[in-house]
Amino acid sequence: MQQLSEGRQQRYLECRLRGLLREPSSPSDAEIPGSSPRISKQEALDLLLMSLCDTSSSYVCEEQHLILKQTSDKYFTAGARAQDVELTYRKYRDPSAAAAAAAAAAAAADTDPAHHAHGVLRYHGSRAIATSAGTESIPASVTTVMESQVSPEVLSFLKDQGFKRTHRYWRRCRVHFRHRVDGGRGTYPIMVTCTYLYQDATLTKPLLEGTMLVDCIGRCDDVREVGNVAKSVEAFAESFKPVLLFHKIEGVSV
């Protein structure tokens, strides 16, 4: 792959990843070395990380990696989409060594089992937000930490941290398009995550988050494909009827 130009490398990655889900869709696809119809899960994961991550986005690299590690078995065998409720504990780290050391020290000093067992819920945004480790800034492409089941202890912790209950349905939630900029020529959706938190009105059921991962690799600048993705997300979200949406008011709308 080192012999290919930068643009050709990107095209190579796209074709390899698209080959995970379908046959090469054009003669030019098939001509690219290695664009076989099937590749291993680990190879697909590695290639996807390579295509999503660069040296300036270490935050996004880390959280994408963990999302895929959590959902890889279902995602790579189910085909173009997977529907999962997963427990994912994600930390967003400053790439600097000093900040990493400080974060490690803070984590070691944190003895609250709720933090370690379930992580800290953090909302999508590009501004500074409060977390258990202090105030930090996360990039706009980072979404929430996913929680599959929240214990009473964690629910109490969320309330203590300022999370509020509100009667908002999923349509008020954002559908986040993960994207990359390809040489200034535009953005291409990579993956869509539809997330929301809901609980029954009596507050007796676990807090859940529904997540849908939709494959959109390679030809996702095609308006028709993006439209199909949007329809799939809407159908998925409609299958849930959340009563209460938890959110934290810190200037970050949901």
Secondary structure by P-SEA (a helix, b strand, c coil): cccccaaaaaaaaaaaaaaaccccccccccccccccccccaaaaaaaaaaaccccccaaaaaaaaaaaaacaaaaaaaccbbbbbcbbbbbbccccaaaaaaaaaaaaaccccccccccccccccccccccccccccccccccccccccccaaaaaaaaaaccccccccccccccccccccccccbbbbcbbbbbbbbbcccccccbbbbbbbbbbccccccaaaaaaaaaaaaaaaaaccccbbbbbcccccc
